[in-house]
Amino acid sequence: MSHSIENHNSVPCAAALLTPRGRGAVATIRVYGELNSVAPAINVCFNAANHKSLEEQPLNRIVYGLWGQSSNEDLVICRLNQTTVDIHCHGGMAAVDRILSDLEVHGCSQNSWEQLAKNTGTALDVELQDRLAAATTFRTAEILLRQSEGLLKSAFESLLPVARQSFNSDYYQSRIQKLLHWEQFGHHLTSPWRVVLAGRPNVGKSSLINAILGYERSIVFNEAGTTRDVLTASTAIEGWPIQFSDTAGIREQADALESTGIRRAEQMMKSSNCNLVLIDISQPEQADDQRLITQWPESILVAHKSDLPRLWKQPLPNSAILVSSMTKSGINILLDRLIKKLVPEVPGENTPVPVTTRQTGILHQAMEALKESNQSVYHRLIQQLLS
């Protein structure tokens, strides 16, 4: 099938790879532009099994065919609308690069998916697609996908004052408060919750991280003060992204270098989403243990090395969780407590969740404008939110 190319484009043809680069089962290339620019570029390369040109293919119908005049590549295309065509091919980069190169030869420029999104959607659409691409788990991606499919945009649109209706400030404040209720949750859909492990030297912080991760990420050595830098490792628990930080052992009697690590550990604890304070119950209690427990009362207390004979004589707090990194005893209980603390509430399927600092920042400003009865500033901010 051969077609001549007419260069009378009103919207130039552009193509971008939507799926991540690298090997995969299927790759998706999106081609965008007016039909009179997209059709010639695709028709010259794509031979549909139904022998129809791109212009003749119905919308939202998958069409099988071969790409190229020689060394044909099996693939399918789908016209999504009058300006958008998706090409689904083999996931290897050889096939992707060949198709993009062929399209470029025939007048279709190559773009990144971000560039293509900016040309085809609003700033809010691009923002949501960017956050969706940054998701690291299926669970967070599912929530972000719902937001990008119009859920969040509709919620923002509902904040616009309705023409010829009285302005109800309390109503809009209530709606904004509901959105801001999920501010921190929305942030963590693409930025992991931060959990710091703390305790005096040799209580087993590194061993516990290794046990949680299932592999040896931290160095375990039985010399006090070995960990002086903060070591981090990321994982997912129940579909939520978590970053664990293994910090220097905290004790009052420490040399200058070790004290630097201790100060860094305490700074991390102040800014974390949750701290795990470990005590070693196979050893007699020490003043450093009690000082940590008292100083960080909101932490989850881990009574570690529970598989060994107990030499800790004082009664343990009721909230303490008995854990052994060697036998894995108590780890599931610990992780269940941790997730309940980090994610005490999960939004329903139809709940709008702001997902960027730009969005929440504008919502806070809009709330202040409402409190000051400044309708014009409020209206401008909501327009800015929708971009």
C-alpha positions in Angstrom: 0.0 0.0 0.0 1.6 3.3 -1.1 0.4 6.8 -0.5 1.9 10.2 -1.4 2.4 12.7 1.4 0.9 16.1 1.1 2.5 18.7 3.3 -0.5 20.9 4.2 -0.6 20.2 7.9 -2.6 22.4 10.2 -1.3 20.6 13.3 2.0 18.9 12.7 2.3 15.2 13.2 4.2 14.2 16.4 4.9 10.8 17.9 6.0 9.8 21.4 6.6 6.5 23.3 4.1 6.3 26.1 5.5 3.1 27.8 8.8 3.0 29.6 11.9 2.4 27.6 13.5 -1.1 27.8 12.2 -4.6 27.2 8.5 -5.3 27.7 5.7 -7.4 26.4 4.0 -4.5 24.5 5.1 -0.9 23.8 2.7 1.9 22.9 3.5 4.8 20.6 1.1 7.7 20.4 0.8 9.7 17.1 -0.9 13.1 17.3 -1.9 15.6 14.7 -4.6 16.5 12.1 -5.7 13.5 10.0 -4.2 15.0 6.9 -0.8 14.9 8.6 -1.0 11.7 10.5 -2.7 9.5 7.8 0.1 9.9 5.2 2.8 9.1 7.7 1.1 5.9 8.9 -0.4 4.8 5.6 3.0 4.7 3.9 4.3 2.2 6.6 1.2 0.3 7.8 -0.5 -2.4 5.8 -3.8 -3.2 7.6 -5.2 -6.8 7.4 -8.6 -5.3 6.3 -6.8 -3.4 3.5 -8.3 -0.1 4.6 -6.4 3.2 4.9 -6.1 4.9 8.2 -8.9 7.4 7.2 -11.3 4.5 6.6 -10.6 2.8 10.0 -13.4 3.3 12.5 -12.7 5.1 15.8 -11.8 3.0 18.9 -11.4 -0.2 16.8 -8.2 -2.3 17.1 -6.8 -3.0 13.6 -4.2 -5.7 13.0 -1.6 -5.3 10.3 2.1 -5.3 9.3 4.5 -2.4 9.5 7.0 -1.9 6.7 7.5 -3.1 3.2 10.2 -5.6 4.2 11.0 -7.3 7.5 7.4 -6.7 8.5 6.6 -6.0 12.1 3.3 -7.4 13.5 1.3 -4.8 15.4 -2.1 -3.2 15.9 -3.2 0.4 15.7 -6.3 2.1 17.1 -7.7 5.5 16.2 -8.8 7.1 19.5 -10.2 10.2 17.9 -9.8 12.5 14.9 -6.3 13.6 16.0 -4.9 10.6 18.0 -3.7 7.1 16.9 -2.1 4.6 19.2 0.4 2.0 17.8 0.9 -1.1 19.9 3.9 -3.1 19.0 6.5 -5.6 20.4 8.0 -4.2 23.6 11.6 -4.4 22.5 13.3 -1.1 21.7 14.3 -2.4 18.3 10.7 -2.4 17.1 10.0 0.9 18.9 13.0 2.7 17.4 12.2 1.4 13.9 8.6 2.7 14.0 9.6 6.1 15.4 12.3 6.4 12.8 10.0 5.5 9.9 7.4 8.0 11.2 10.1 10.7 11.4 11.3 10.0 7.8 7.7 10.6 6.6 7.3 13.9 8.4 6.3 13.0 12.0 8.5 14.6 14.6 9.6 12.6 17.7 8.6 14.0 21.1 8.8 12.8 24.7 5.5 11.8 26.2 5.7 14.9 28.4 6.0 17.2 25.3 3.2 15.4 23.7 1.0 15.8 26.8 1.7 19.5 26.9 0.6 19.9 23.3 -2.6 17.8 23.8 -3.9 18.7 27.3 -4.2 21.3 30.0 -1.5 22.0 32.5 -3.6 20.1 35.1 -3.8 17.1 32.7 0.0 17.1 32.3 0.5 17.5 36.0 -1.6 14.4 36.7 0.0 12.3 34.0 3.4 13.2 35.4 2.4 12.1 38.9 0.9 8.9 37.4 4.2 8.2 35.7 6.0 8.6 39.0 3.9 6.0 40.9 6.0 3.1 42.1 3.2 0.6 43.1 0.0 -0.7 41.5 -2.0 0.6 44.5 -0.9 4.2 44.2 -1.0 4.1 40.4 -4.7 3.0 40.6 -5.6 6.0 42.8 -3.6 8.4 40.6 -5.3 7.0 37.5 -8.7 7.7 38.9 -7.6 11.3 39.6 -6.3 11.8 36.1 -9.5 10.4 34.5 -11.4 13.5 35.5 -12.2 12.9 39.2 -9.9 15.6 40.5 -10.7 18.0 37.7 -14.4 17.7 38.4 -13.8 18.4 42.1 -11.8 21.6 41.2 -14.5 22.7 38.7 -17.1 22.4 41.5 -15.2 25.1 43.4 -15.9 27.7 40.7 -18.8 30.1 41.7 -22.0 29.5 39.7 -23.1 32.5 37.7 -26.3 34.2 38.9 -26.2 32.4 42.2 -25.4 33.9 45.6 -21.8 33.2 46.7 -21.8 30.8 49.6 -18.4 31.0 51.3 -19.1 28.3 53.9 -20.0 25.9 51.1 -16.7 26.4 49.3 -14.7 26.3 52.5 -16.2 22.9 53.3 -15.4 21.5 49.9 -11.8 22.7 50.1 -11.4 21.3 53.6 -12.5 17.9 52.3 -9.8 18.1 49.6 -7.1 19.2 52.0 -8.0 16.3 54.3 -6.0 14.1 51.9 -3.1 16.5 51.4 -0.4 14.4 53.0 -1.9 11.2 51.6 -1.8 12.6 48.1 1.8 13.7 48.5 2.9 10.2 49.5 1.3 8.6 46.4 4.6 9.5 44.6 6.9 10.2 47.6 7.4 7.3 50.1 6.5 7.5 53.7 9.7 7.9 55.7 10.4 5.5 58.6 13.4 5.9 60.8 14.9 3.1 62.9 16.6 4.3 66.1 18.1 2.8 69.2 21.3 2.6 71.0 24.2 0.7 69.3 23.8 -3.0 68.5 20.1 -3.2 69.2 19.7 -4.7 65.7 18.4 -1.9 63.5 20.3 -3.1 60.5 19.2 -6.7 61.0 15.6 -5.6 61.3 15.7 -3.7 58.0 17.2 -6.7 56.4 14.5 -8.9 57.7 11.8 -6.5 56.5 13.2 -6.1 53.1 14.0 -9.8 52.7 17.6 -9.2 51.6 20.8 -7.8 53.1 20.6 -4.0 52.4 22.4 -2.9 55.6 25.8 -3.9 56.9 25.6 -5.8 60.2 28.7 -5.6 62.4 28.9 -6.2 66.1 31.1 -3.1 66.9 29.2 -0.3 68.6 29.1 2.9 66.4 29.6 1.2 63.1 26.7 2.9 61.4 27.5 6.6 61.2 25.7 7.6 58.0 22.0 7.2 57.4 21.4 4.1 55.1 18.1 4.1 53.3 16.2 1.3 51.5 12.8 1.5 49.8 10.1 -1.1 49.6 6.3 -1.4 49.4 4.1 -2.7 52.2 0.4 -3.4 51.4 1.0 -1.4 48.2 2.2 1.7 50.0 5.8 3.0 49.2 8.0 3.1 52.3 11.5 4.3 52.8 13.4 2.9 55.8 16.4 4.7 57.3 19.0 2.9 59.4 20.6 5.4 61.6 23.6 5.7 63.9 23.2 4.1 67.3 22.2 6.7 69.9 24.0 6.8 73.2 25.2 9.5 75.5 28.9 8.4 75.6 30.1 8.9 72.1 33.2 10.2 70.4 33.2 13.3 68.1 32.7 11.4 64.8 30.0 9.1 66.3 28.2 12.2 67.8 27.9 13.6 64.2 26.0 10.5 63.2 23.8 10.7 66.2 22.8 14.3 65.5 22.0 13.3 61.9 19.9 10.4 63.2 17.9 12.7 65.5 17.3 15.2 62.7 15.9 12.4 60.6 13.6 11.3 63.4 12.2 14.9 63.7 11.3 15.0 60.1 10.1 11.3 59.6 6.6 10.1 59.2 7.1 7.4 61.8 10.0 6.2 64.1 10.7 2.7 65.3 12.6 2.8 68.6 14.4 -0.5 69.2 15.4 -1.9 72.5 17.5 -5.1 72.9 15.6 -7.2 75.5 18.4 -9.9 75.4 20.5 -7.3 77.4 19.8 -5.5 80.7 18.1 -2.2 80.2 20.3 0.9 80.0 19.7 4.6 80.6 20.0 5.3 76.9 17.0 3.0 76.2 14.8 4.8 78.7 15.9 8.2 77.4 14.9 7.2 73.8 11.5 5.9 75.0 10.8 9.0 76.9 12.1 11.4 74.3 10.1 9.9 71.4 6.8 8.8 72.9 4.9 8.7 69.6 7.3 6.1 68.2 6.5 2.4 67.7 8.5 0.5 70.4 10.2 -2.7 69.2 11.4 -5.1 71.8 14.0 -6.7 69.7 15.9 -10.1 69.8 12.9 -11.8 71.4 14.3 -15.2 70.3 17.2 -14.9 72.8 16.9 -15.4 76.6 15.5 -12.2 78.1 17.8 -10.2 80.4 15.7 -7.1 80.4 14.2 -7.0 83.9 11.8 -4.0 83.9 8.2 -4.6 82.7 7.8 -3.7 79.0 5.3 -1.0 78.0 2.0 -2.5 76.8 2.6 -1.0 73.4 5.9 -2.8 72.8 6.0 -5.4 70.0 8.2 -8.4 70.5 10.2 -9.0 67.4 13.0 -11.3 66.3 14.9 -10.6 63.1 16.4 -14.0 63.1 13.1 -16.0 63.3 10.9 -13.3 61.7 8.6 -13.6 64.7 6.5 -10.4 65.3 7.5 -8.7 62.0 4.0 -9.1 60.5 2.5 -7.6 63.6 5.1 -4.7 63.5 4.3 -4.0 59.8 0.6 -4.1 60.4 1.0 -1.5 63.2 3.3 0.6 61.0 0.8 0.8 58.1 -2.1 1.6 60.5 0.0 4.5 61.8 1.2 5.8 58.4 -2.1 5.2 56.5 -4.9 5.3 59.0 -7.5 6.1 56.3 -7.8 5.2 52.6 -9.9 7.3 50.3 -12.9 5.7 48.6 -12.9 5.1 44.8 -14.8 8.3 44.1 -12.8 10.5 46.5 -10.8 13.4 44.8 -7.3 13.7 46.2 -4.9 16.6 45.4 -1.6 15.1 44.5 0.9 18.0 44.1 2.2 20.8 46.3 1.1 23.3 43.7 -2.5 22.0 44.0 -2.6 22.0 47.8 -0.8 25.4 48.0 -3.4 27.0 45.8 -6.2 25.4 47.8 -4.7 26.8 51.0 -4.5 30.3 49.4 -8.1 29.9 48.2 -9.2 29.1 51.7 -7.6 32.2 53.0 -9.3 34.3 50.3 -12.6 32.9 51.4 -11.9 33.7 55.0 -11.1 37.3 54.0 -14.3 37.5 51.8 -12.1 38.2 48.7 -14.2 36.7 46.0 -12.1 38.0 43.1 -8.9 36.5 44.4 -10.7 33.2 45.2 -12.1 33.0 41.6 -8.6 33.7 40.1 -7.0 31.0 42.3 -9.5 28.3 41.3 -9.0 29.3 37.6 -5.3 28.9 38.2 -5.9 25.5 39.8 -7.6 24.4 36.7 -5.1 26.1 34.4 
